[in-house]
Amino acid sequence: MNLLPRTIAVSLLLCIVPVVLLTGCGPKREGAAKRKVAGIVFQEDQFFRLVLFGMRESAAKNGVELLEANSAGKPDREIQLVNTYIASNVDAIVVSPLSSKASISALERAREKGIAIITYNTTVESDLPASYIESDQVDLGASTGKAAREYIETRFDGKATIAILAFQSQAPEQSEMRTRGFKQEVTRLPGVHIVAEQDAWLAEQAVKKAGDILTAHPGVNLFWAANEGGTVGAVMAVKNAGRTGRIAVFGTDTGEQLANFLVSDDNILQAVTGQRPFEIGSMAVDAAVRVIKGERVEKKVSLAGILLTRQKPEEVKRFKERLMQMSK
């Protein structure tokens, strides 16, 4: 075998080494690029803020980049966001769809591009989501309905004139399920009459609607609202009408403001059943990451709600403390 002169061999070695190093580094640089997960909410309230906190925690834990967006309850905005994320080549979209039917087409386009779809809170009538993280919406309404029924039995001698604030025009499927659960419980009492049912899911909107209901139906002695904003508005409307002590308010969803209402001296808000938004957000992004990695995920995960009542202030206090910890 002929040996190369030493100087030529060293020169060749110096030329080869950078090539080897570059070849070795190439895949690592590509692998180091963060996966992108888009997280879409549809309104700005305590629930969705906590959902985002949960998403952020999971994204940080899993080393993925979280792109946050709010569709503001507008279907065209939701479609625009999904199209934007398709163009941006995100790896997954985590979304609470505005409609079980109308949201399908945009999300299908995303899945066709290889983007994983995870739904939470609400979903679509399709098998396209790899996983759906939810609370049992009927049970959320029924939980508060049961508390209201017990209150009516003990405080109102089994009779009540009820007004409902829902969000049918915003998220019809979810609103209907919560309302159905509430009605199933309270209407077990023959002395219960529901005299008004209107949409009002934002606090400022609900104050006016609830006030109008009290003017039209002065005999109302109990409000139930299907979401956080409606519950806040109902409480404020009772205060504004000077009916403190005569009208009880119950609601679905939780938040810091509602927790404060439960321990306030005005005795208006009696009970709320909330979801577990932080866990929902965290589990949704966890599921997205597992799908991206090619791992199996559960098709549907249902989380139990949390009932908070005026009669158990210590539980409300613990809830507020946990809320503060999760919001840091």
N, C-alpha and C positions, 0 to 999 in steps of 0.2 A: 504494500500500500504506500503510495506516495504521500508524504506529509507536506502540508502547506508551510511556507515560511512563517515564523511566529508573528511578524508584524501584520501579515495579510490575514492570519487567523483571528487575531485580536480585532482587526478592523471589521471583519465580517461579523464577529460576535457582537460588537457594539451596534452594528446595523440591525442585527436580528432581535436583540433584546427589546428595543423600543416597540418593535412590531408585536412581539409577544405580550408586552405589558399593555399595549393599546387594545390588543385583541381580548385580553383578560378583563379589562376595565369596561369594554363596550357594553356587555350585557348587564353589568352591575349598575351602570349609570341609567340604563333603560329601566331596570327593575326598581331603582330608587325613586323614580317619578311617582308622586302620590296618586292614588286612585281618586277619582272625583265622584262625590255623591251629592246630588241635588236634593235639598229638603224644602218642600213647598207647603206653606200653611195657607189658610184662606181668610184669616182675619187677625187683628191685633187685640188680644185679650190675655188674661192671666193663663188660661188653658194653653193657648198656643205658644205663649212665651215659655211656659214650662216644657212643652213639647220640644221647643228649640234648645232649651238647656240640656234636655236629655240627649238630643241629637248631637250636640256639641261634645258632651262627655264621651259618647260612643265613638265619635269621629276621632277625638284626641287619643282615646285608648287604642283604637285600631289603626292609627296612623294614616287616615284618609283625609282628603280635603273636603270640607262641607261648604256647598254653595247654597246660601239661604235666599228664599224668595217668598213673597206674599201675593196671592192672586186677588186679594181684597174682595172675595166673593163674586168676582166677575168671570163668567165662563170664557169670554174672549181673551181675557188676561191669562187665564189658566192655559189655554191653547197656545198663546204666544210664548209663555214660559217654557212649556214642554218643547216647542219647536226650537227655541233658543238653546235648550240643553241638548237636543239632538244634534244641532249644528256644532255645539261645543264638545261633542264626543264624551259626554260624561259616562261613567260606568254604571250608575244606577240613579233612579229617580224615586224618592220617597215622598209620597203625596197623600193628602186627604182630599179625594176627588169631590168636586162640587155636585156632580150628578152621577148616579149609578149607570146611566145610559149615555148621556151626551159627552161624558169625559172619555169614553172608550176609544174613539177613533184616534185622538192625538196620542194616547198612551200605547195603542197598537203600533203606530208608526215608530215610536221609540223602541218598543221591543223588537220590531223587525230590524232595527239597526244594532241589535245586540245589547241593548241597555236593559238592565234588570229593573223590574217594576215592583216596588213594595208599597202597599197601601196601608194607611192607619186611620183610625177614627171613623172614616167612611170608606166605602170601596165601590167597585163597579160590578155590573152583572156580566161578568166574563171571567174566564180562567186565566187571564193574562197576568195578574199579579202573582209573583212567586210566593208571597206571603202577605197576610193581612193581620195587623195588630189592632185589636179593638177592645172596647168595653161592650158589654151586652146592653144595648140601648133600651130595650123593653124593660130590662131589670132596673136600669137607672131610674126610669120613671116610676116603676112599681115600688122601688125602695122608698122614695119620697112619698108616694101615694099611700103606702102602708102607715108611715109616720103621720101623715095628714089624717088618715082615717081614725087612728087612735086618738089624735088630738080632738077631732070632731066628736068622738064618742064621749070623751071625758070633759071637754070644755064647752061644747055646744049642744050637749044632749042628743047627739046623733043627727043633728040637722045643720046644713050649711048651704049657702048660696055662693057658688064658686065661679071665678073668672080665670081664664087661662091665657097666658102669653106664650106663643110658640114661635117657630121660625120656618114655617112650611114653605114660604116662597124662597128661602135661602137654601135650605138642605131638606127637601121634602121627605125623603125616606127616613132620615135620622129623627126629624121632628115628629113624624107620625108614630114611630116606634116608641119614643119617650112618652108622648101624649097617651098612646094606647095603654102603656104600662101604668101610668098614673090613674087613668080613668077606670081601669080594671079593678083597682083597689078601692078608690073612694066611692064608686057607684055600687059597691056592695051594701052601702047604707041606703035604705029607701028614702031617708030624709035629705039626701044630697041632690042638689039641682045645679047643673052647669048652665049659666045664663049668657056667657060670653066667651068667645074663643077667637083671638086675634093675633096677628103676627107683630112681634116687636122684640128683636134680639139684641139691639144696641141700647145701652142704658138711657141715653137722652131720648131715644125713640119710645122706649117703654114707659118712661115717666108720663109722657103725653097720652099714650094709648091707655094706660091704666087710669089716669085722671079722667079721660073721656068715658071709660067704662063705669067709673064710680058715679059720674054725673047721670049716665043713662040708666044705671042699675044701683041705686043707693042702698039696696039691701045686701049687696055683696059683703060677705064677712070673711072670705078666704081667697087669696090669689095663689096660683101655682104658675111658675115660669119654667120653661123648658131649657133655659140656658142661663149663663152667668149674667149677661147684660140685662136680660129680661127680669131676672130676680132683683138686681140692683135697682132697676127702674121702678119695679113694683113697690119695693120698700120706700123709696123716695116719694112716690105718689101717695102712699098712705100717710106719710109724714106731712106732705104738703096739704093734704085734705083735712088734717087735724083729726084723723081717725085712729090715732095710736091707742092701743088697748082694745079696740073693737074689731080690727081686721088683722088676721094672721096671714103671713106670707111663707110659702114653702117654695123650694126651687131645686133644680138639677144643675150640676156643675159646682165647683168650689173655687176659691181664690182667697187672697188675703182680705179683700174688702168684705166678702161674705162671711169669712170667719170672724171679723171684727163685729159685723152686724149680729152674729149669733151670741156674742157676749156683751152686747150693749144693753143699757138700761131701758131702752124704748120697748123691748119685748115684742118687736114686730116680726122679725125673721125667726122661724121656729126650727126649721131643719132643711138641710140640703144633702143631696147625694152626689158625690163627685167622682170623676174618673181618676186615673193615675197617669196624668199627662207626661211627667218626667220619665216614668218607666216605659210608656208607650213610645215616646221619641227615641229613647235609648235602644229599646228592643227592635224598633223599625230599622235603625241604621245598622245594628248588629246583624240583622237578617240580610240587609243589602250586602254587607261585607262578606258574609258566608256564601251568598249566591255568586258574587264576583269571584270568589275562590273556588267555585265549583262544588261547594258543600251542600248537603241537603238541609232544608229548613221546613218547619211546620207550615202547612198551607193556611191555617187560621189559628190565631192565639187570642183567647178572650180573657180579659182581666176583670176581676171583681171590683165593684165600686166601693166607695167609702161613704158611709152615712155619718153626718155630723149633726148633732142636735143641741138645742139650748139647754136641755136637761143634763147634758154631760159636758160641762165646760172644760174639764181637764183634758178630754179627748180633743176638743177644739184647740186648746193651748198647745198640745203636742203636735197637732197638725200645723199650726202656725210656725212652730220652731223648726219643724222639718222643712217647711216651705222656705224659710229663710236660709237654711243650710243648702237646699238644692239651688237656690237662686244666686249663690255666691259665685 
